[in-house]
Amino acid sequence: MMGKGQFAILKKQLPLPEFRQFVLQNDWVLYYHERLQVQCSQDGRVVLLGIAWQFLPERGTPMEEIEKLCQKFSDTIPEEALLGMEESWCGRYVLLCQGVVYGDTCTLLPVFYSDLGVSSDCTLLAEQAGQPRKNYTMPPRRIMNWMPGPLTQYDGVRRMLPSQLYCYTTGEVRSRQLLAAHYLHIADENVRLGRIVACFDFSLHQMQDALPGTKLLVAITGGHDSRTLLALCKHAKVDFDAFTLLYDDIYEDDVTIPRELCRVEHIPHHEVPRKCKPDYAVREAEYLDHISGLVQDEDRLYYAHQQFEPLVQQFGEVALLRSGVWPNVMEWYRRSFTPTGPGFDCFDWFGAQPGSLEEKSLQEYFAWQEQHPQKGLSACNVFYWDQRNGCWLSAIETGFDLIDHVISLQPANCRYLMSMLMEFPAEERIINHHQYKIVAKACPSFSAIPYGGRKRQNESGGQVLKDKVIRGIQRLRKLGLRKTIKTYYTMIRTRVEEMRMLKKQGREH
């Protein structure tokens, strides 16, 4: 049985009384939960699931653009035309056209497929094939806490990644470029910064218009990503508050810095403590069941302890604006990749044992990327985009579908924006200096406030040292002496380069 906010596209009829039905072309049937918004072109050829809004001021709303495209092409709509239309959208959505599934920039509304059809719930497809329900279980000593795609824990059920399209009428998986194909190069940095801020102004108001009667709440920590979003929301003059979720081992700067940011710009800020619920284990199991166990993360505890309830009680319908997409361009996992592909410790990062499901999935993924290269992106950026956001963040966003009166959105989930960010030099993106520049442009008062470190509340220097020693021993046991030395050499060399760049930029500013 599908859960809240989910959908399925099947040929067979299912007794799903809680789900609405829509007959697509070729007699396929779309089933969707009432919480999932569905819009259709007048001629029925294009269907939009979820929420989408426009990022570029010179273009119309998604539904306006869809109708223009349908009017222009009375028969077959070229794939290139549809991709060119959709590349400037933000949101969490799936687009259906001529039997092909197009995901949003990071497929935050997940897409799983099998011989039976397509669904945002991999378990539904498995159950329809007669497989018993089986939540994914994380391997012991796992470093990364999600199941890498394209495989799932179910035979024959696979995940569509952001760099892919899926045709459910033929079973064909096709490649798509992650960056916007029609992005216009902006060489002048000041012009580019102004364009980013102006587009965000427009985009945030478009988002607000798409959510009438909904209170916007910006999730804020001590880091770069949430500060950038906070600055852009402040510049856009949309009506919003900020909030921070508190828990026992939260980093100290994730508490103090949000307070200071909101103080200097007079932004209402809500700190939400965690009040342990006696039935939290039941709710935690419910959360993991809803996402098929594909991620083990702190978010399950936010849900288990009903930490969003005070915000709902105060504001009613709320939209949580979050910042998980910005690292797409930051060269994450660069130490695990050689210039030609994954490096010596890429599989070790996942804790993938020889012959394991994780190893098979990663091997298939890297083979796919080798056959279908991405333009303008390093291998580690493609990996982060496809795996970290397309698998991990996608499952996290699915978890929010369980919470009544709450919608989670990633305002940066737009491939046109990602294309603009990729224009900044790699050495700046690695240390988040491009975001510092955006913040300085959008809200200069934030620039004087330092960014957070990684010290947890009530954590002593001795505890920090102890944790580093433990991690070193774990690496030694896992990688062996030679690879451990190589790992630390790479980490130190990279950090030295980063510090040199930070000092240079400090002198410039």
N, C-alpha and C positions, 0 to 999 in steps of 0.2 A: 504494500500500500504506500502510495506517495504521501509525502508530508506537505506542510504549509509552504506556499510559494513555489511549488515544483510543477514540472510539465513533462509530458511524454508525447511522442509522435509514433503511432503504431498503426498497423493494418488491421489488427484484430480488435474486436469490440471488447471492452472491459467493463465490468460492473463497478464503476467508480462514482457513486451518487454524490459525493462531496466535490467532485470535479466537473467543471464545465467542458463542453465538447465543441469543436469547430472542425468541419470537414474541409480538408485541404485538397489541392489538386491531386489527381490520380488516386482518389478515394482513400488517401491516408487521413487518419483522424488525430487531431490535436486535443489532448486532455490537459487542462490546466486548473490550478487551484485559484480560488477567488481572490487571493492576495496578489496574484501575479497579473499585472495589467497586460491586456492584449489589444492591439490596434491592427486594423487591416485596411489596405488600399481599397478604393471604391470598386475596382475590378476583381478584387480577391486574389491577385497574383503575389502580393507582398504582405507578409505578416510580421509585426514587430511585437516581441514578448519582452516584458520588463519595462524599465524606464530609461529613456534616452533624451538628451538635449544637445543643442548646437553649441560648438566652441567658437566658430568663426562668425564675426558680426556680418560679413557680407553674404552669408548663406541663410536659407530659411530653416524652419524647424524640421526635425526628422520626418514628420508626416507630410509636410509641405514638399520636401525634397523627394519623398517617395512618390507622391502624386505627379510631380513634374516628370519623373523618370518613367512612370507608367504611361503618361500621355505622349512622351517622346518616342517610346518603343512600344508599338501596339502588339507585337508578337513576342519574340524572345528578347529579354533584357540582357545585354552583354555583361559578363562578369566584371570586366574592367570598369564599366560605368557604375555598377553598384558599389564596387570597392572604393571608387573615387568619391562617391557620395557619402559613404559611411565613415571614411577615415577621419572626418572632422567632428564626429560625435563623441560625447561623453556619456557615462552612465554604466548601467549593468543590464545587459539585454542580450537577446538572440534575435537575429533577422533570418526569416525564411523566404526563399524565393526560388521557384522552379526546382524544388526538391533539394536545394542546397542550404546548409546551415552555416550562417556567419555569426561568429561570436563577437562580443565586444573586445576592446583592445587587449585585455588580459583574461578573457573568458571567465569573468567573475560570476556570471550566471553559467554554471558548468554544463558541459555537453558530454554525455557518454553515449556510446552507440554499440549495437550488436546486429546480428542478422535480423532481429525482430523489430528494430527501429532505433529511436533516439529518446533520451530522457536526461533530465538534470539529476536523476537519482539512479546510480549504477545498480543498486540493489533491486529496484523494480524490474530492470531488464533481466537480471539473473533469475529472479523468481518466476518471471514469465517463461523462462527457458527450463524451468524445473529444478534449478539449483537452490539448495537451502540457504537461508539468510546467513551471512558471514561477514561481520565487521572486520576490517583490516586491523591486524595486531602489529604494533611496532616491534622490530627486532630488539633484543637486548643490546645495551651500550650503543644505541643509535645516536648519532650526532645530529643529523637533520631529522625533523620530526614530522615528515609527511611521506606519503607513498608517491614516488616519482612516476610520472606518466611516460608512455601512453598506456601501460598495462594497469589493471586493477586486480583485486583479490579474486575476481570471478573469471572463470574461463570464458573467452569469447566476448567479454565486455571490456571496452577500451575507452580511453579518454581522448577527446579532441583537444589538442593544445592550441595556444594562441597563434602559432605559426601554421595552422592547418584549417582547411575547410572540409566539410563532410557532406556527401550527397547520399541521402537515405533511400533514394529510389534505385541507385545503382550499387551502393556500398563502397563507392570510391572515396579515398582520402586524397585531398589535393593540398599543395603547398600554397601559402600566402605570405607576402612580405609583411614584416612587423611594422616597419616605418611607413609613413605616408608616401605613396608614389608621386603625389602631385604637390608635395611640399615645395614652396618657393624659397630658395636659399637666401638667407639674410646675413651678409658678411659683416655689416656694421653692428658691433655688440650693443651699443646704446639703442639703436633702432630695434634690435631683437628683444632687448629687455623691455622696451616700451610696448612692443607688440605682445609679448607674453602677458604683461600686466593688463593691457587693454582687452585682450581676448578673455582673460580670466574675469574681468569686470563683467563683460557681456555674458560669459558662460554661467557665472554664479547667479545672475539675475534670471537667465533662462531656466536654470535648475529650480530656483525659488518659485518661478511662475508655474513650473510643472508639479509643484507640491503645495497647492493651496491649503491653508489651514494647518500647516505643519511647521513646528518650531525647529529651526536649524541650530544644531549644537556641534561645535568644533572640538574634537578630541585633541588635547594638548599635553605634551610631555616636555622634557628638557632638550630634545633633539632638534635636528635641522628640519626634517620633513614637516612636522606639525607646525613649527614656527612659520615656515614658508606659507602654508595654507592659511594660518591665522592672519598673517600680514596681508595676503591677497583678499581675504574676506573683509578685513578692515578697510582696505583701499576701495573695494567694490561698494561699500556702504550697504551691504545686505543686512537684514535684521537677524542677528545671531547672538548666542551666548557661547561660552567655552566651558569645558568640563574636563576633569581628571579623575580617573578611577584609582582608588587607593587599595593597596594590599600589603601584606606583611613585609615582604622583601623588596619593595619598590626601591628604585634608585633614588637617592636623596635629591638629586638635581631635578628629577621628574616631578617633584613636589614643589620645591622652592622657585624654580625658574618659571613655571606657568603662573604662579602667583605674581611674580614681578612683571612679566609680560602683560598680564591683564590689568595690573595696577597702573602702569604707565599710560595705557590707552583707554582706561576706564571701561574695560570689557567685563561684563558680568561673568563670574567664574564660579563653578560649582565643583566642590570636592566631594566625591561619593565614596564613603568608607565601605569596606566589606563587612557586613554583618552576617556571620555564619548561620546558615539555615540548617535545621535538624534533618531535613530530607534532601540535603544537597546531593547525596550519592545517587538517589533516584533521578534527579534532574540531570546530573552529570551523565548517567547512562543514557538518558533520553537524548541528550545533545549528541553524544557519540554515535548513537543509533541513527540519528537524523542525517549525519554527515558520513555514514558508513564507516566510521572510525578512521577516515583517511588522514586525519591530523590529530596530534596530541599537543595542545597548546593552552596557554593561560585563559584563552577565551571561553573554554568549556567551564571554567570556574566562575567567570563573570556571570554566565547563564545559570550555573548550578546554585549560586548564592543570590540570584535575582538582583544583581547589582544595578541594573538599568531601571528597576521599578521606581525608585524615587524620582527619576527624571520624567517618567511617564506620568506619575501621580501629579507632578507639578505642572507639566506642560501639555499633557494629552498626547496627540500625535507628534512624534519627534523624528527628525532625520539626523543621524550621526554622520558627520563629515570627517572622514579619516584619510590617512596619508601614506598608505602602504605601497603606492605605485611609483613614487619618486625614485627609489633606488634602481629602477630598470636601467638607468644610464650610468651607474656609478662604478662599473667594473667590479662588482662583487664577485667573489670566488676566483679572482684573477690569479691568485697563487696556485690554484688547482688546474690551470689551463696553460698549455704550451701555445706558441704562436699558431700551431697547426691543429689544435684540438685539446681534449681533456688531458691533463697531466697525470703524474704518478699517483696523486692522492685524491683524485676526484671520486673514485668509488669508495675510498676509505671515509670520505666525508659523510657518505650515506650509511656507513656501516654495512655495506653490501657484501655479503659473504659469497664465495664462489658457488655458482649454481642457484643462488637465491632469486626470489621474485624481483627484488630490487635491482640486482645485477642484470637480469634479463631485460627489464624495462629500460634501464639506462643504456645498455648496449644497443637496443633497438632504437632508442631516441638518438644517440650519437650517430648511428648509421643513417637515420633519416636526415639529420642536419647535414651530414657530409654529402648526401645526394641532392639536397635542396638548400643550398647556401643562402644566407640572408645578406642583403646588401646594406652596407653602412654600419654594421654592428659587430663588435668583437664576439668571440665564441662565449665568453663568460657573461656578457650582457644578454645574449640570446638564451643562454641557459637560465639566468635569473628570471627573465621575462616568461619563458615557457614553464619552468619548473617551480620556482619560488612563488610567483604570482599566479601562473596558470593552474597550479595544483594546490599549493599551500593556502594562498590568500583566497582562492576560489572557494575552498572548503570553509574557511573562516567566515566569509560573507554568507555562505549558505546557512551557517549556524544562526545568523541573525534573523533568518526567515521564521524561526521558531517563536520570536518575541513579538507579542501583539503590540500594536501601536508604535513599532520601531522599524525604521528602515535605515540600513547602512549604505553609504555611498562614498565612492572614491572620486572626488572632483578632478583629479589628475589622470584619470583613466581614459586617455585620449591619445591616439597615435600621432595626431598632428602636433600636439604638445611635446610628445616624446621626440619627435623629429627636430623641433626647435631646440630642445635641451641638448641633443646630440651635437649641435653646432659649437657648444662650448668645448674648449680643449680637454682632453682626457685627464691631464694632470689636475685640472680644476674640478672636474666631476668626481674624481676619486676622493678628494678631501671635502666635498660639498661646497666648494667656494662659489660655484655657479648659483647655488641656492642663497648664499650670503648676499650675492649681488641682486637677486630678485627681491629679497627681503629689504635691502637698502633702498631699492627703487619703490617698493610698494608701501613700506612703513619704516622710515628712517630711524624712528625712536627705538626700534627693536635691535638695531645694529650695535648699540652700546652695551647690550646685555650679553654676557658670556654664554656659550653653549655648555650643556651638561657633560659631566664626566660619567664614569661607570661605577661609582661607589654607592653601595646600597646603604639605606638608613641603618644606623647603629652597627655598621660594619667597620671593624678595626683594620689597621694596616697589616697586622699579623694574619688576619683572616684572608685578606686579599692575597698575601704571599702564599699562604697555605693552599688556596684555590689554584694558584698558578703552578705550584709544585705538583698538585694532584693531576692537573691537566697534562703536565709534562710527562708524568709517569704513565698516564693513559695512552699518550701518543707513542711513548717508547714501547709499550706492550703491543700496541696495535700495528705500528709501522716498522718497528725494528730500529736499531741504532742509526744506520746509514740514512734512512728516509727521515728519521726524526731530526737529525742534524741538518739535512737539506731543508726540511720544513722551517726550522728556526732561522736558518741563514736567509731564506727567502723573506720571512716575516720581518727580520731585522733590517734587511736591505730596503724593503718596501717602506718600512716605517721611517727610516732615515731620509729617503726620498720625499716622503710626505711632509716631514718636519722641515726640510729645506724649502719646500714649496710654500708651506705655511709662513715661514719667516720672510720669504720674499714678498708674499702678498701682504703681510703685516706692514712691511716698509712702504709698500705702494699705497696703503690706505691709512 
